[in-house]
Amino acid sequence: MIIADSSSMQEQCAVFAGLLGRDVIEMKPLPGGRNSRVFCLICPDNSCYAGKVYMADPDDCRDRLGTEFRALSFLWERGERSIPQPIAMSRKSRCAIYEFVRGATLSSAVNETAIDSAVAFLVRLRDYGRRNDACFVGDASEACFSAEDIVTNITFRLQRLRSFPDCAEAADMVQTFLQDDFFPFWDETRQWHRQKMNESGKGFEESLSSAERTLSPSDFGFHNCLFTDDRQRKIVFLDFEYFGWDDPAKMIADFLLHPGMSLPGQLKRKFFGRITAAFADCPQLAERVEAVYPLYGLKWCLILLNECIPAGRRRRHFATGSGKQSGCLPQLRKAQQLLLKLKAEFGKFPYGVN
């Protein structure tokens, strides 16, 4: 479902109005969504709400709507206020309404205070997870609790990329990148990772214990937050479509690697030092982050190439409301640059304490 023409917009506006129980006089598309469509819903008294429409894709069975609404409800009910309040949802219409948060996205203005806020939020998620009533929360999207899980996930993504048939724009270039650049480093990284695991005494199939897991947004970073003028909520964290139980080492590595935000190395080192100190009761966490960092870096190379597969393009077209091709070539260049960075850092984790 792509909402583009005026009649479908009117129908969607009526759905949102029904969920709210009040008139919606305007529905303004908001930028930034990668998998869903987000709108500012304006009511007659000029009050605003955020309306979100989730895509139904037969090739993606993840319940993004249910996961996000349940996650935000779970956190809000426990007193968490650095998130938007969930208001209403409709499975039939695949949409939900949330509090509209007025704020600005932040890129270059991230500082140590913002890092502290991010760490504090992740610590609170861990603490919510330690309560008895968190047992119903499911695993995060693509959660990995063992080395085998990571390798299996990357292998799946590789197989999917190697079989995509309809991206003539860059098909040969993507396959050349995978064959000549990605696969040799993938083999080298797996061997290095096995050695690190042997040194730590961890088995390839050994799963992280429940006590060592944490609740995670699983797409966490300053690309998914708003910086507000509200003194009570300086930063509001968004996008919980992938929320659930995960390995804190994965959560940390993803934050350090995420291509959606650009942080200076100094702030990444601050984050790494402070989050590992805050999770000091998690055995060998810093060492495990260093061991999985290049593996998750390789996974991010493949995520960047999602634009080159039909399912990835369908999600982007849905989120933007346009059938325009976004193009594989820019994403391929990003993947190539990330791979070069991983090779330069290989064997010497860049964010540890020197």
C-alpha positions in Angstrom: 0.0 0.0 0.0 1.5 3.4 -1.1 -0.5 6.4 -0.1 0.0 8.9 -2.9 -3.3 10.2 -4.4 -5.6 12.6 -2.7 -8.4 10.0 -2.3 -6.1 7.6 -0.4 -4.8 10.4 1.7 -8.4 11.4 2.6 -9.2 7.7 3.5 -6.1 7.5 5.7 -7.0 10.8 7.4 -10.4 9.4 8.2 -8.8 6.3 9.7 -6.6 8.5 11.9 -9.6 10.6 12.9 -11.5 7.5 13.9 -8.6 6.3 16.1 -8.3 9.7 17.7 -12.0 10.2 18.2 -11.7 13.7 16.9 -11.4 15.5 13.5 -8.2 15.7 11.7 -8.1 18.7 9.3 -4.7 18.2 7.8 -2.2 15.4 7.4 1.4 16.6 6.6 4.0 14.0 5.5 7.1 14.0 7.7 10.5 13.2 6.3 13.0 10.6 7.5 11.0 7.4 7.6 12.9 4.4 6.0 10.3 1.7 6.4 7.1 3.4 7.3 5.2 6.6 6.4 4.9 9.3 9.1 2.5 12.2 9.2 1.8 15.2 11.4 -1.9 15.1 12.2 -3.4 18.5 12.8 -6.7 18.9 14.6 -9.1 21.9 14.6 -7.7 23.3 17.8 -4.2 23.1 16.2 -3.1 20.3 18.5 -0.9 17.8 16.7 -0.3 14.0 16.8 2.1 11.8 14.9 0.4 9.2 12.6 2.4 6.3 11.3 1.4 3.9 8.6 3.3 0.5 8.5 3.9 -1.4 5.3 2.6 -5.0 4.8 5.2 -7.0 2.9 4.8 -10.7 2.2 8.6 -11.1 2.2 9.0 -9.5 5.6 7.0 -11.2 8.4 8.2 -8.8 11.2 5.3 -7.2 13.1 6.7 -3.6 13.1 3.4 -2.1 14.2 2.8 -4.4 17.1 6.4 -4.4 18.2 6.7 -0.6 18.2 3.4 0.1 19.9 3.9 -2.6 22.5 7.4 -1.4 23.2 6.4 2.2 23.7 3.4 1.2 25.8 5.6 -1.1 28.0 8.2 1.7 28.5 5.6 4.5 29.0 3.7 2.4 31.6 7.0 2.1 33.6 7.5 5.8 33.7 9.9 6.3 30.8 9.4 9.7 29.3 12.2 10.1 26.8 10.0 8.5 24.2 6.7 9.5 22.5 3.6 8.5 24.2 1.6 5.8 22.3 -2.0 6.7 21.9 -3.9 4.3 19.6 -3.3 1.7 17.0 -5.3 -0.3 14.4 -4.0 -3.6 13.1 -6.7 -3.6 10.4 -5.4 -0.3 8.9 -1.8 -1.0 9.9 -1.4 2.4 11.5 -0.8 3.9 14.9 -0.9 7.3 16.6 1.7 8.7 18.9 2.4 11.9 20.7 3.8 14.6 18.3 7.2 15.6 19.6 8.4 19.1 18.6 12.2 19.0 18.2 15.1 19.0 15.8 17.2 16.3 14.5 20.8 16.5 15.6 23.9 15.8 13.6 27.0 17.9 14.3 25.7 19.2 17.6 26.0 15.9 19.5 28.2 16.4 22.6 29.2 14.5 25.7 25.9 15.4 27.4 24.0 13.7 24.5 26.2 10.7 24.9 25.4 10.5 28.6 21.7 10.7 27.8 22.0 7.8 25.4 23.9 5.7 27.9 21.4 6.5 30.6 18.5 5.5 28.4 20.1 2.1 27.6 20.8 1.6 31.3 17.2 2.2 32.0 16.1 -0.3 29.3 18.4 -2.9 31.0 16.8 -2.1 34.3 13.2 -2.4 32.9 14.2 -5.8 31.5 15.2 -7.0 35.0 11.6 -6.6 36.3 9.4 -9.7 36.4 6.8 -8.1 34.1 9.3 -7.9 31.2 9.1 -11.6 30.5 6.5 -11.2 27.7 8.8 -9.0 25.6 10.1 -10.9 22.5 13.6 -10.9 21.0 14.8 -7.9 19.0 14.7 -8.1 15.2 17.7 -10.2 14.1 18.8 -10.6 17.7 22.1 -12.6 17.9 23.0 -14.5 21.1 25.9 -16.6 19.8 28.6 -16.4 17.2 26.6 -18.9 15.1 23.7 -16.5 15.1 25.8 -13.7 13.6 27.4 -15.9 10.9 24.0 -17.3 10.0 22.4 -13.8 9.6 25.3 -12.5 7.5 25.2 -15.7 5.3 21.4 -15.2 4.8 21.9 -11.6 3.7 24.7 -12.6 1.3 22.6 -15.3 -0.3 19.7 -12.9 -0.8 22.0 -10.3 -2.3 23.6 -12.7 -4.7 20.3 -13.8 -6.1 18.6 -10.5 -6.7 17.5 -10.4 -10.4 16.1 -7.0 -11.2 18.6 -4.3 -10.4 20.3 -3.8 -13.8 21.7 -0.5 -12.7 24.4 -2.0 -10.6 24.0 -5.7 -10.6 27.5 -6.5 -12.0 29.2 -3.9 -9.8 27.5 -5.3 -6.7 28.5 -8.9 -7.5 32.1 -7.8 -8.3 32.2 -6.0 -4.9 31.0 -9.1 -3.1 33.3 -11.5 -4.9 36.5 -9.5 -5.0 36.3 -7.4 -1.8 33.7 -8.6 0.6 34.2 -12.4 0.5 38.0 -12.4 1.1 37.6 -10.1 4.2 34.5 -12.1 5.3 36.7 -15.3 5.4 39.5 -13.6 7.2 37.2 -12.0 9.8 35.5 -15.3 10.6 38.8 -17.0 11.2 40.0 -14.1 13.4 36.7 -14.2 15.3 37.0 -17.9 16.0 40.5 -17.4 17.3 39.2 -14.6 19.6 36.4 -16.9 20.8 38.9 -19.8 21.5 41.0 -17.4 23.6 37.9 -16.4 25.6 36.7 -19.9 26.1 33.4 -19.3 24.3 32.0 -21.9 22.0 30.7 -21.1 18.5 27.2 -22.3 19.3 27.2 -21.1 22.9 24.3 -18.8 23.6 24.3 -15.8 25.8 22.5 -16.4 29.1 19.2 -14.7 29.8 20.8 -12.7 32.6 23.4 -11.2 30.2 20.8 -10.0 27.7 19.2 -6.5 27.6 16.3 -4.7 26.1 17.4 -2.9 23.0 15.8 -0.6 20.4 18.0 -2.5 17.9 18.3 0.6 15.7 19.6 3.0 18.3 21.4 6.2 17.7 21.1 10.0 17.3 19.6 9.4 13.8 16.5 8.2 15.6 15.9 11.0 18.1 14.7 14.5 18.5 16.3 17.2 20.6 13.6 19.3 22.2 13.4 22.6 24.2 11.5 20.8 26.9 13.6 20.9 30.0 12.1 17.6 31.2 12.8 15.7 28.0 15.9 17.1 26.3 16.2 14.1 24.0 13.3 11.9 22.8 14.2 8.5 21.3 12.2 7.3 18.3 11.7 4.2 16.2 11.1 1.0 18.2 10.0 -1.2 15.3 12.9 -3.7 16.1 12.7 -3.5 19.9 13.3 -6.5 22.1 15.9 -8.7 23.9 19.4 -8.6 22.4 23.1 -9.0 23.2 24.4 -5.7 24.6 27.6 -6.3 22.6 25.5 -6.1 19.4 23.7 -3.0 20.7 27.0 -1.3 21.3 28.7 -2.4 18.1 25.6 -1.2 16.0 25.7 2.2 17.7 29.4 2.6 16.8 28.9 1.4 13.3 25.6 2.9 12.3 25.9 4.7 8.9 22.8 6.8 9.7 24.9 9.2 12.0 28.4 10.6 11.9 30.1 10.9 15.2 33.7 11.9 15.8 35.9 9.1 17.2 36.3 10.9 20.5 32.6 10.7 21.2 32.4 7.1 20.1 35.2 6.3 22.6 33.3 8.2 25.3 30.2 6.1 24.5 32.1 2.8 24.5 33.8 3.6 27.8 30.7 4.8 29.6 28.3 2.1 28.4 30.8 -0.7 29.2 31.3 0.8 32.6 27.5 1.0 33.2 27.2 -2.6 32.1 30.1 -3.7 34.2 28.1 -6.7 35.5 28.0 -8.2 32.0 31.0 -10.6 31.8 33.7 -9.7 29.3 31.5 -7.1 27.5 34.2 -4.9 26.2 36.2 -7.9 24.9 33.0 -9.3 23.2 32.3 -5.9 21.5 35.8 -5.9 20.1 35.4 -9.4 18.9 32.0 -8.9 17.1 32.7 -5.3 15.9 34.1 -6.3 12.4 31.4 -8.9 11.9 28.6 -6.4 12.5 30.5 -4.0 10.3 30.3 -6.5 7.5 26.6 -6.9 8.2 26.2 -3.2 7.9 27.9 -3.3 4.5 25.1 -5.7 3.4 22.4 -3.6 5.0 23.5 -0.6 3.0 22.9 -2.7 -0.2 19.2 -3.4 0.8 18.4 -0.9 -2.0 19.6 -3.4 -4.5 17.0 -6.1 -3.6 13.2 -5.9 -4.4 12.1 -6.0 -0.7 14.4 -3.2 0.3 13.2 -1.0 -2.6 9.6 -1.7 -1.9 10.1 -0.5 1.7 11.8 2.7 0.6 9.2 3.4 -2.0 6.4 2.9 0.6 8.1 5.2 3.1 8.6 8.0 0.6 5.3 7.5 -1.2 7.1 7.5 -4.5 7.9 4.9 -7.1 11.1 6.6 -8.0 14.2 4.3 -7.8 16.6 5.5 -5.2 19.5 3.8 -6.8 22.0 1.1 -5.9 25.1 3.0 -6.9 25.2 5.5 -4.0 24.6 2.6 -1.5 27.3 0.5 -3.1 29.8 3.4 -2.7 28.8 3.6 1.0 29.3 -0.1 1.4 32.7 0.1 -0.3 33.8 3.0 2.0 32.7 1.1 5.1 34.5 -2.0 4.0 37.7 0.0 3.6 37.3 1.4 7.1 36.8 -2.0 8.5 40.0 -3.3 6.8 42.0 -0.3 8.1 40.7 -1.0 11.7 41.0 -4.8 11.5 42.7 -6.2 14.6 42.9 -2.9 16.4 39.5 -1.8 17.8 39.4 2.0 17.4 37.2 2.9 20.3 38.8 1.1 23.3 40.7 2.8 26.1 44.2 3.4 25.0 
